[in-house]
Amino acid sequence: MVFWLCCLISILILIIAVLCIKIYLLKKSADEISDAFSDRVASDTNVLIDLSSRDKHMKNLANIINKELKKLQNDRLRYQQGDTELKNAITNISHDLRTPLTAVCGYLDMLDKEAQSENSKRYLKIIRGRTEIMRQLTEELFRYSVFTSVSNGTSNEPVILNSALEESISALYTALKESRITPSITMPDVKVKRMLNRNVLSRIFGNIISNAVKYSDGDLEITLGENGMITFANHAEKLDEIQVGRLFDRFYTVETASSGSTGLGLSIARALTEQMGGRITAEYQGGMILVHVHFP
């Protein structure tokens, strides 16, 4: 009786040991899949997940994930190709528009020197205004294709965010004054230093402030934190959460924006911020747009 009891206990111990080994191998396979999946998604590679385990269920799971990875890689490739084609098309279109617009502006300058009636002067003023809007839109399209093509290897240098922000605000002083906006600026006493591209950073700040000029109800609050977070806030009662959530979409504009807007300003700002390792977001709270730019 004791012998059979010992045999039963031994068998149970053996079964438990086998199950523990099985669980360990399954856990190891799950960790391999998890690590490999994270690596494949983060990197642009065609390498698929390969398991050391022979368990058919884990291999089946890995095969299913590999199929989805292939679809994801194909979609990513199509997106990259489409994005490149779009930028090239924008560059070509904006370049093709420059020549006739330059000619139109030249002829308008010549007409200004001719004798004109009051009606002619009024019509020419309207034509020149519309032509100037077209010229601005063309330049903005061209700059979009150029700025968003900046490589990640852009040379960086030590930049004091306090000074860079002040310079950007000063550069747009005229636009702010014309919109009757007196910005409220809050900065820390300490210098917030980061390794960034000064010219690109100036472009980011300029686009965000210009966006505030378009949508602001007459105010602008700019706050710089010691952690490298810059917040641009302004009242915009005519907007809502959905519209603010789409401000970073390419070519998106809302009715309250100026007629000369392409909807590319914040899209460019986001692309450049991310290229320098930063993050930019927007939210709508209590009738205010808050744009946060963070360089950790």
C-alpha positions as CSV (number, residue, x, y, z in Angstrom):
1,M,0.0,0.0,0.0
2,V,2.8,2.3,0.9
3,F,4.6,1.4,-2.3
4,W,1.6,2.4,-4.5
5,L,1.1,5.6,-2.5
6,C,4.8,6.5,-3.2
7,C,4.3,5.7,-6.8
8,L,1.3,7.9,-7.0
9,I,3.1,10.8,-5.3
10,S,6.0,10.3,-7.7
11,I,3.7,10.4,-10.7
12,L,2.0,13.6,-9.4
13,I,5.4,15.2,-8.8
14,L,6.5,14.3,-12.3
15,I,3.3,15.7,-13.8
16,I,3.7,19.0,-11.8
17,A,7.3,19.2,-12.9
18,V,6.3,18.7,-16.6
19,L,3.6,21.3,-16.2
20,C,6.0,23.8,-14.6
21,I,8.4,23.3,-17.5
22,K,5.5,23.7,-20.0
23,I,4.4,26.9,-18.3
24,Y,7.9,28.2,-18.3
25,L,8.4,27.5,-22.0
26,L,5.0,29.1,-22.8
27,K,5.9,32.2,-20.8
28,K,9.3,32.3,-22.5
29,S,7.6,32.1,-25.9
30,A,5.1,34.8,-25.0
31,D,8.0,37.1,-23.9
32,E,9.8,36.4,-27.2
33,I,6.7,37.3,-29.2
34,S,6.1,40.4,-27.1
35,D,9.7,41.6,-27.5
36,A,9.9,40.8,-31.2
37,F,6.6,42.4,-31.9
38,S,7.5,45.6,-30.2
39,D,10.8,45.7,-32.1
40,R,9.3,45.0,-35.5
41,V,6.6,47.6,-35.1
42,A,9.1,50.3,-33.9
43,S,11.6,49.6,-36.7
44,D,11.2,49.7,-40.5
45,T,12.2,46.1,-41.2
46,N,10.9,43.1,-43.1
47,V,12.2,40.6,-40.5
48,L,9.4,38.5,-39.0
49,I,9.0,36.9,-35.6
50,D,10.9,33.7,-35.1
51,L,10.3,31.4,-32.1
52,S,12.6,29.0,-30.4
53,S,9.6,27.1,-29.0
54,R,8.1,24.1,-30.8
55,D,4.7,24.5,-29.2
56,K,2.2,24.4,-32.1
57,H,-0.2,26.9,-30.4
58,M,2.5,29.5,-29.9
59,K,3.8,28.9,-33.4
60,N,0.3,29.4,-34.7
61,L,0.1,32.7,-32.7
62,A,3.4,33.8,-34.1
63,N,2.3,33.0,-37.7
64,I,-0.9,35.0,-37.3
65,I,1.1,38.0,-35.9
66,N,3.5,37.7,-38.8
67,K,0.7,37.9,-41.3
68,E,-0.6,41.1,-39.7
69,L,3.0,42.5,-39.6
70,K,3.3,41.9,-43.3
71,K,0.1,43.8,-43.8
72,L,1.3,46.6,-41.5
73,Q,4.7,46.8,-43.4
74,N,2.9,47.0,-46.7
75,D,0.6,49.7,-45.5
76,R,3.5,51.6,-44.1
77,L,5.4,51.4,-47.4
78,R,2.3,52.6,-49.3
79,Y,1.9,55.4,-46.9
80,Q,5.6,56.5,-47.2
81,Q,5.4,56.3,-51.0
82,G,2.1,58.2,-51.1
83,D,3.5,60.9,-48.7
84,T,6.6,61.3,-50.8
85,E,4.5,61.5,-54.0
86,L,2.3,64.1,-52.4
87,K,5.2,66.2,-51.3
88,N,6.7,66.0,-54.8
89,A,3.4,67.0,-56.3
90,I,3.1,69.9,-54.0
91,T,6.6,71.1,-54.8
92,N,5.9,70.8,-58.6
93,I,2.5,72.5,-58.4
94,S,3.8,75.4,-56.3
95,H,6.8,75.8,-58.6
96,D,4.5,75.8,-61.7
97,L,2.3,78.4,-60.1
98,R,5.1,80.8,-59.3
99,T,5.9,81.7,-62.9
100,P,2.4,82.9,-64.0
101,L,1.9,84.6,-60.6
102,T,5.1,86.5,-61.0
103,A,4.0,87.6,-64.5
104,V,0.6,88.7,-63.2
105,C,2.3,90.7,-60.5
106,G,4.6,92.3,-63.1
107,Y,1.7,93.3,-65.3
108,L,-0.2,94.7,-62.3
109,D,2.8,96.9,-61.5
110,M,2.8,98.1,-65.1
111,L,-0.9,98.9,-64.9
112,D,-0.4,100.9,-61.7
113,K,1.7,103.4,-63.8
114,E,-1.1,103.9,-66.4
115,A,-3.9,106.4,-66.1
116,Q,-6.9,104.8,-64.5
117,S,-10.4,105.6,-63.5
118,E,-11.6,105.2,-60.0
119,N,-13.4,101.9,-60.9
120,S,-10.2,100.6,-62.5
121,K,-8.2,101.4,-59.4
122,R,-10.7,99.6,-57.2
123,Y,-10.7,96.6,-59.5
124,L,-6.9,96.5,-59.7
125,K,-6.7,96.7,-55.9
126,I,-9.0,93.7,-55.6
127,I,-7.0,91.7,-58.2
128,R,-3.7,92.5,-56.4
129,G,-5.2,91.4,-53.1
130,R,-6.4,88.1,-54.5
131,T,-3.1,87.6,-56.3
132,E,-1.1,88.2,-53.1
133,I,-3.2,85.6,-51.3
134,M,-2.5,83.1,-54.1
135,R,1.2,83.9,-53.9
136,Q,1.2,83.4,-50.1
137,L,-0.6,80.1,-50.5
138,T,1.9,79.0,-53.1
139,E,4.8,79.8,-50.9
140,E,3.3,78.0,-48.0
141,L,2.8,74.9,-50.1
142,F,6.4,75.0,-51.2
143,R,7.7,75.6,-47.7
144,Y,5.6,72.6,-46.5
145,S,7.3,70.2,-48.9
146,V,10.7,71.6,-48.0
147,F,10.3,71.7,-44.2
148,T,8.7,68.4,-43.8
149,S,11.5,66.8,-45.8
150,V,14.1,67.8,-43.2
151,S,16.0,64.7,-42.2
152,N,16.4,63.5,-38.7
153,G,20.1,64.2,-38.9
154,T,19.5,68.0,-38.8
155,S,22.4,69.6,-37.0
156,N,21.5,70.6,-33.5
157,E,23.1,73.1,-31.1
158,P,22.7,74.3,-27.5
159,V,19.5,76.5,-27.5
160,I,18.0,78.4,-24.7
161,L,14.3,78.1,-25.1
162,N,13.7,81.3,-23.1
163,S,15.6,83.4,-25.7
164,A,14.3,81.5,-28.7
165,L,10.7,82.0,-27.6
166,E,11.3,85.7,-27.0
167,E,12.8,86.1,-30.5
168,S,9.9,84.4,-32.1
169,I,7.4,86.6,-30.3
170,S,9.3,89.7,-31.3
171,A,9.4,88.7,-34.9
172,L,5.6,88.4,-35.0
173,Y,5.0,91.6,-33.0
174,T,3.5,93.4,-36.0
175,A,1.0,90.6,-36.7
176,L,0.1,90.5,-33.0
177,K,-0.4,94.2,-32.9
178,E,-2.6,94.3,-36.0
179,S,-4.8,91.7,-34.3
180,R,-4.8,93.7,-31.1
181,I,-3.3,90.9,-29.2
182,T,-0.9,91.6,-26.3
183,P,0.6,88.3,-25.3
184,S,1.0,87.3,-21.6
185,I,4.3,85.6,-21.2
186,T,5.5,83.5,-18.3
187,M,9.0,82.1,-18.1
188,P,11.1,80.6,-15.4
189,D,14.1,82.5,-14.0
190,V,16.4,79.6,-14.9
191,K,17.6,79.1,-18.5
192,V,15.9,76.1,-20.1
193,K,18.6,74.6,-22.4
194,R,18.1,71.9,-25.1
195,M,20.0,70.5,-28.1
196,L,17.8,71.7,-31.0
197,N,18.0,73.3,-34.4
198,R,17.6,77.0,-33.8
199,N,16.1,77.8,-37.2
200,V,13.7,74.9,-37.1
201,L,12.6,75.8,-33.6
202,S,11.9,79.4,-34.7
203,R,9.7,78.0,-37.5
204,I,7.7,75.9,-35.0
205,F,7.1,78.8,-32.7
206,G,6.3,81.1,-35.6
207,N,3.7,78.7,-37.0
208,I,2.0,78.2,-33.6
209,I,1.8,81.9,-32.8
210,S,0.5,82.6,-36.3
211,N,-2.2,80.0,-35.7
212,A,-3.1,81.8,-32.5
213,V,-3.4,85.1,-34.4
214,K,-5.9,83.4,-36.8
215,Y,-8.1,81.8,-34.2
216,S,-7.7,84.0,-31.1
217,D,-10.5,86.1,-29.6
218,G,-8.0,88.7,-28.7
219,D,-5.7,87.1,-26.2
220,L,-2.6,84.9,-26.1
221,E,-0.9,83.3,-23.0
222,I,2.5,81.8,-23.5
223,T,4.1,79.7,-20.7
224,L,7.5,78.1,-20.6
225,G,8.2,75.5,-17.9
226,E,11.5,74.4,-16.5
227,N,10.8,70.9,-17.9
228,G,10.8,72.2,-21.5
229,M,7.1,72.4,-21.9
230,I,5.8,75.4,-23.8
231,T,2.0,76.1,-23.7
232,F,0.3,78.5,-26.1
233,A,-3.3,79.3,-24.9
234,N,-5.9,81.6,-26.4
235,H,-9.7,81.9,-26.2
236,A,-11.5,80.8,-29.4
237,E,-15.2,80.5,-28.5
238,K,-16.2,79.7,-32.1
239,L,-14.3,76.5,-32.2
240,D,-15.0,73.1,-30.6
241,E,-13.1,70.0,-29.5
242,I,-13.5,68.3,-32.9
243,Q,-12.1,71.2,-34.8
244,V,-9.2,71.7,-32.4
245,G,-8.5,68.0,-32.6
246,R,-8.0,68.3,-36.4
247,L,-5.8,71.4,-36.4
248,F,-2.7,69.3,-37.1
249,D,-4.3,67.6,-40.1
250,R,-2.8,68.7,-43.4
251,F,-4.9,71.3,-45.3
252,Y,-7.5,71.4,-42.6
253,T,-8.9,74.9,-41.9
254,V,-12.0,76.2,-40.2
255,E,-14.3,79.0,-41.2
256,T,-12.9,81.4,-38.6
257,A,-9.4,81.2,-40.2
258,S,-8.3,83.8,-42.6
259,S,-9.0,83.3,-46.3
260,G,-5.3,83.0,-47.0
261,S,-4.8,79.9,-44.8
262,T,-3.6,76.6,-46.3
263,G,-4.1,74.6,-43.1
264,L,-0.4,73.6,-43.2
265,G,1.1,75.7,-40.4
266,L,0.5,73.3,-37.5
267,S,1.1,70.3,-39.6
268,I,4.6,71.6,-40.4
269,A,5.1,72.4,-36.7
270,R,4.2,68.9,-35.7
271,A,6.5,67.3,-38.3
272,L,9.4,69.5,-37.3
273,T,8.8,69.0,-33.6
274,E,8.8,65.2,-33.9
275,Q,11.9,65.3,-36.1
276,M,13.8,66.9,-33.2
277,G,12.5,64.4,-30.6
278,G,9.7,66.6,-29.2
279,R,6.0,66.3,-28.9
280,I,3.2,68.6,-29.8
281,T,-0.5,68.3,-28.9
282,A,-3.6,70.5,-28.8
283,E,-6.7,70.5,-26.5
284,Y,-9.8,72.5,-26.0
285,Q,-10.8,73.5,-22.5
286,G,-13.3,76.1,-21.3
287,G,-13.4,77.9,-24.7
288,M,-9.6,78.0,-25.0
289,I,-7.2,76.3,-27.4
290,L,-4.1,75.0,-25.6
291,V,-1.1,73.9,-27.8
292,H,1.6,72.1,-25.8
293,V,5.1,71.7,-27.2
294,H,7.4,69.6,-25.2
295,F,11.2,69.0,-25.7
296,P,12.2,66.6,-22.9
